[in-house]
Amino acid sequence: MLTPEGLRAARGLLNWGVRDLAAASGVAWTTISQFENGRGIRKATADKILAAFDRQGVEIVATEEKTGATIQMKRAQND
């Protein structure tokens, strides 16, 4: 589940502005900004945003029991 708090935290972890995330996800920066400010978001749009973070090794985890999110950087795979 994507939350505004988790989205802001993930952007901060990557040092991304709203426009950086928009370019990486294919989602309009205005949609991202509106979501961060409390407006709802479609599941398909959230999935695009989550996929953009996943490609950078960032996973957003949020549950019904917890407010916000946990951000984790995936470790590089050693071949």
C-alpha positions in Angstrom: 0.0 0.0 0.0 1.4 3.4 -1.0 1.0 6.2 1.4 1.9 9.9 0.9 4.4 9.6 3.8 6.1 6.5 2.3 6.3 8.2 -1.1 8.0 11.3 0.3 10.4 9.1 2.3 11.3 7.0 -0.7 11.9 10.1 -2.8 14.1 11.5 -0.1 16.1 8.3 0.1 16.9 8.6 -3.6 17.3 12.4 -3.5 14.5 12.6 -6.1 12.2 15.6 -6.6 8.6 15.1 -7.8 9.7 15.6 -11.4 12.4 12.9 -11.1 9.8 10.4 -9.9 7.5 11.5 -12.7 10.1 10.8 -15.3 11.0 7.4 -13.8 7.4 6.3 -13.4 5.6 7.8 -16.3 3.1 9.4 -13.9 2.4 13.2 -14.1 4.3 15.2 -11.5 1.0 17.0 -10.7 -0.6 13.6 -9.8 2.4 12.8 -7.5 2.2 16.2 -5.9 -1.5 16.0 -5.3 -1.2 12.5 -3.8 1.5 13.7 -1.4 -0.9 16.4 -0.3 -3.7 14.0 0.5 -5.6 13.4 -2.7 -6.3 9.8 -3.6 -4.6 7.8 -6.3 -5.6 4.9 -8.6 -4.1 1.5 -8.0 -2.6 1.4 -11.5 -0.9 4.7 -10.9 0.4 3.6 -7.5 1.7 0.4 -9.1 3.7 2.5 -11.7 5.2 4.6 -8.8 6.1 1.5 -6.8 7.7 -0.2 -9.9 9.9 2.9 -10.4 11.2 2.7 -6.9 11.7 -1.0 -7.1 13.9 -0.6 -10.2 16.1 1.6 -8.0 16.2 -1.0 -5.3 13.8 0.8 -2.9 10.9 -1.1 -1.4 8.0 0.7 0.3 6.3 -1.4 3.0 3.1 -0.2 4.7 0.5 -2.2 6.6 -2.9 -1.5 8.0 -1.5 -1.6 11.5 1.3 0.9 11.0 1.2 4.5 9.9 3.7 5.6 7.2 6.1 3.1 5.7 9.4 1.4 6.0 12.0 2.0 3.3 14.6 -0.6 2.6 17.4 -0.5 0.1 17.9 -3.9 -1.5 21.5 -5.2 -1.3 23.4 -5.6 -4.6 23.6 -9.2 -5.7 27.1 -10.5 -5.9 27.6 -12.9 -8.8 
